[in-house]
């Protein structure tokens, strides 16, 4: 089973039989058909493969089993069921599927429940189109997507320990390595050498770690990680380099 938040093999376009990249497959579950059609058209224009638009919980589970999408965009309020329950049903059968809630109604409690269920986040329906698309792209890359103001409220209304447990479970093995190096105070150059990747790749990994922890700096991420035991504690927490 792929850990929540991990970048799975289907999360990025892969090679097809003719050597060309295959677009990520998206299933839209929303009973507001006009909105769903607009989103479908927008994502198709950007090279994604929208396999279907369905409007009920029953159709959603059946279509997910049939088409095995890479990403599910899921409304919470469906005429015959609760979106959280639908997402859980899909993940129970296909745990590597990326599920993102798309809703006009956003409450911190719903974000907490979605993340705890293994979803990759929450996108508001009234988000600007550019932000909506960037959130979908980030989710396909394995990132947790939550509006910043909603993330802050989520942390305020939940215990920090509970928040740390949920968000910590979203870190991939590579991101935990990066987080450990942040705790050790490693610079970008040192991290690149230790991980055997380029500095740009290190910056990408660090950016994803900061996003998932909702941290504003490397030091904040490192401090949060030590406080909640997300990585092993070192003798001293040096200020992580910003290089």
C-alpha positions as CSV (number, residue, x, y, z in Angstrom):
1,X,0.0,0.0,0.0
2,X,1.3,3.4,-1.0
3,X,1.6,5.8,2.0
4,X,-0.7,8.8,1.8
5,X,1.2,11.7,0.3
6,X,3.7,9.5,-1.5
7,X,4.3,10.0,-5.2
8,X,2.9,6.9,-6.8
9,X,3.8,5.5,-10.2
10,X,0.6,6.8,-11.7
11,X,0.9,10.3,-10.2
12,X,3.1,11.5,-13.1
13,X,2.7,10.9,-16.8
14,X,4.4,7.6,-17.7
15,X,5.6,6.2,-21.0
16,X,3.0,4.6,-23.3
17,X,3.6,1.7,-25.6
18,X,4.6,4.2,-28.4
19,X,7.1,5.9,-26.1
20,X,4.9,9.0,-25.6
21,X,3.9,10.3,-22.2
22,X,0.4,9.3,-21.1
23,X,-1.6,12.1,-19.4
24,X,-2.8,11.6,-15.8
25,X,-6.3,10.4,-15.6
26,X,-8.8,12.4,-13.6
27,X,-12.3,11.5,-12.4
28,X,-14.6,14.4,-11.4
29,X,-17.4,13.7,-8.9
30,X,-19.7,16.6,-8.5
31,X,-23.5,17.1,-8.9
32,X,-23.1,20.7,-9.9
33,X,-22.8,19.8,-13.6
34,X,-22.0,23.2,-14.9
35,X,-19.0,23.6,-12.6
36,X,-17.8,20.0,-13.3
37,X,-18.0,20.6,-17.1
38,X,-16.0,23.9,-16.7
39,X,-13.3,22.1,-14.7
40,X,-13.3,19.2,-17.1
41,X,-12.7,21.5,-20.1
42,X,-10.0,23.4,-18.2
43,X,-8.1,20.3,-17.2
44,X,-8.4,18.8,-20.7
45,X,-6.9,21.9,-22.2
46,X,-3.9,21.5,-19.9
47,X,-3.2,18.0,-21.1
48,X,-5.0,15.9,-18.5
49,X,-7.3,13.0,-19.4
50,X,-10.7,13.5,-17.7
51,X,-12.1,10.0,-17.9
52,X,-15.5,10.8,-16.6
53,X,-17.8,13.3,-14.8
54,X,-20.3,11.6,-12.4
55,X,-22.8,13.2,-10.1
56,X,-23.6,10.5,-7.4
57,X,-21.8,8.5,-4.8
58,X,-22.9,5.2,-6.4
59,X,-21.7,6.2,-9.9
60,X,-18.4,7.5,-8.3
61,X,-17.4,4.2,-6.7
62,X,-18.3,2.2,-9.9
63,X,-16.5,4.6,-12.2
64,X,-13.4,4.6,-10.0
65,X,-13.3,0.8,-10.1
66,X,-13.8,0.8,-13.9
67,X,-11.4,3.6,-15.0
68,X,-8.8,3.5,-12.1
69,X,-8.1,7.2,-12.3
70,X,-4.8,8.8,-11.0
71,X,-6.7,11.7,-9.4
72,X,-10.2,12.0,-8.1
73,X,-11.7,15.5,-7.6
74,X,-14.5,15.0,-5.1
75,X,-17.4,17.2,-4.0
76,X,-18.4,16.7,-0.3
77,X,-22.2,17.1,-0.7
78,X,-23.6,14.5,-3.1
79,X,-27.3,13.7,-3.5
80,X,-26.9,10.1,-2.3
81,X,-23.9,10.2,0.0
82,X,-21.1,12.0,1.8
83,X,-18.0,12.8,-0.2
84,X,-15.7,11.8,2.6
85,X,-17.3,8.3,2.7
86,X,-17.0,8.0,-1.1
87,X,-13.3,8.9,-1.0
88,X,-12.7,6.4,1.7
89,X,-14.5,3.7,-0.3
90,X,-12.3,4.5,-3.4
91,X,-9.1,4.4,-1.3
92,X,-10.1,1.1,0.3
93,X,-10.1,-0.5,-3.1
94,X,-7.4,1.6,-4.8
95,X,-5.2,3.0,-2.1
96,X,-2.8,4.6,-4.6
97,X,-5.4,6.9,-6.0
98,X,-5.0,10.6,-5.2
99,X,-8.2,12.1,-3.8
100,X,-8.7,15.8,-3.4
101,X,-11.9,17.4,-2.0
102,X,-13.3,20.3,-4.1
103,X,-16.0,22.2,-2.3
104,X,-17.7,25.6,-1.9
105,X,-18.0,25.0,1.8
106,X,-14.8,24.8,3.7
107,X,-14.5,24.0,7.4
108,X,-11.2,23.1,9.3
109,X,-12.9,20.0,10.7
110,X,-13.6,18.7,7.2
111,X,-10.0,19.3,6.2
112,X,-8.8,17.4,9.2
113,X,-11.2,14.5,8.4
114,X,-10.0,14.5,4.8
115,X,-6.3,14.4,5.6
116,X,-6.9,11.7,8.3
117,X,-8.7,9.6,5.7
118,X,-5.6,9.8,3.4
119,X,-6.9,12.4,1.0
120,X,-4.3,14.8,-0.6
121,X,-6.1,17.9,0.4
122,X,-8.9,20.4,-0.1
123,X,-9.4,23.0,-2.9
124,X,-12.1,25.7,-2.8
125,X,-14.5,25.9,-5.7
126,X,-14.1,29.7,-5.7
127,X,-10.3,29.6,-6.1
128,X,-8.9,31.5,-9.0
129,X,-8.5,29.2,-12.0
130,X,-4.7,29.5,-12.0
131,X,-4.6,28.5,-8.3
132,X,-7.0,25.7,-9.0
133,X,-4.9,24.2,-11.7
134,X,-1.7,24.6,-9.7
135,X,-3.3,22.8,-6.8
136,X,-4.3,19.9,-9.1
137,X,-0.8,19.8,-10.5
138,X,0.7,19.8,-7.0
139,X,-1.6,17.0,-5.9
140,X,-0.5,14.9,-8.9
141,X,3.1,15.4,-7.8
142,X,2.2,14.0,-4.4
143,X,1.9,17.3,-2.4
144,X,-0.8,18.0,0.2
145,X,-2.9,20.9,-1.0
146,X,-4.8,23.1,1.5
147,X,-5.7,26.8,1.2
148,X,-3.3,28.6,3.5
149,X,-6.0,30.3,5.6
150,X,-7.8,27.1,6.0
151,X,-4.6,25.3,7.0
152,X,-4.0,27.9,9.7
153,X,-7.5,27.4,11.1
154,X,-7.1,23.6,11.0
155,X,-4.0,23.8,13.2
156,X,-5.7,26.3,15.6
157,X,-8.7,24.0,16.2
158,X,-6.9,20.7,16.5
159,X,-4.2,19.7,18.9
160,X,-0.7,20.1,17.6
161,X,0.0,16.5,18.3
162,X,-2.9,15.3,16.2
163,X,-2.0,17.7,13.4
164,X,1.6,16.4,13.5
165,X,0.5,12.8,13.4
166,X,-1.7,13.4,10.3
167,X,0.7,15.5,8.4
168,X,3.7,13.4,9.3
169,X,2.0,10.4,7.8
170,X,1.9,12.3,4.5
171,X,5.7,12.5,4.2
172,X,7.4,10.2,1.7
173,X,10.6,8.3,2.6
174,X,12.7,10.8,0.6
175,X,11.0,13.8,2.3
176,X,11.8,12.3,5.7
177,X,15.4,12.1,4.6
178,X,15.3,15.7,3.6
179,X,13.6,16.7,6.9
180,X,16.3,14.8,8.8
181,X,19.0,16.8,6.9
182,X,17.1,20.0,7.7
183,X,17.2,19.1,11.4
184,X,20.9,18.4,11.1
185,X,21.4,21.9,9.7
186,X,22.6,20.8,6.3
187,X,22.9,23.3,3.5
188,X,21.4,22.8,0.1
189,X,24.8,21.7,-1.3
190,X,25.4,19.2,1.5
191,X,21.9,17.8,1.0
192,X,22.5,17.4,-2.7
193,X,25.7,15.5,-2.1
194,X,24.1,13.3,0.6
195,X,21.0,12.5,-1.5
196,X,22.9,12.2,-4.8
197,X,20.6,14.7,-6.5
198,X,21.0,18.2,-7.9
199,X,20.5,21.4,-5.8
200,X,17.3,22.2,-7.8
201,X,15.9,18.8,-6.9
202,X,16.8,19.4,-3.2
203,X,14.9,22.7,-3.3
204,X,11.9,21.0,-4.8
205,X,12.0,18.4,-2.0
206,X,12.4,21.1,0.6
207,X,9.5,23.0,-0.8
208,X,7.3,20.0,-0.6
209,X,8.3,19.3,3.0
210,X,7.5,23.0,3.9
211,X,4.1,22.7,2.1
212,X,3.1,19.5,3.9
213,X,4.2,20.8,7.3
214,X,2.6,24.2,6.6
215,X,6.0,25.7,7.7
216,X,7.2,29.1,6.5
217,X,10.9,28.3,6.8
218,X,13.4,25.5,7.0
219,X,14.0,26.3,10.7
220,X,10.3,26.2,11.5
221,X,10.0,22.8,9.7
222,X,13.0,21.4,11.6
223,X,11.8,22.7,14.9
224,X,8.3,21.2,14.3
225,X,9.9,17.9,13.3
226,X,12.0,17.6,16.5
227,X,9.2,18.7,18.8
228,X,6.9,16.0,17.4
229,X,9.4,13.2,16.8
230,X,9.0,13.1,13.0
231,X,12.7,12.4,12.7
232,X,15.4,11.3,15.1
233,X,16.7,14.0,17.5
234,X,20.2,15.2,17.0
235,X,22.5,16.6,19.8
236,X,21.7,20.1,18.9
237,X,19.3,21.8,16.5
238,X,21.4,24.1,14.4
239,X,19.8,26.8,12.3
240,X,19.1,25.1,8.9
241,X,20.9,26.8,6.1
242,X,18.8,28.8,3.6
243,X,21.3,28.2,0.8
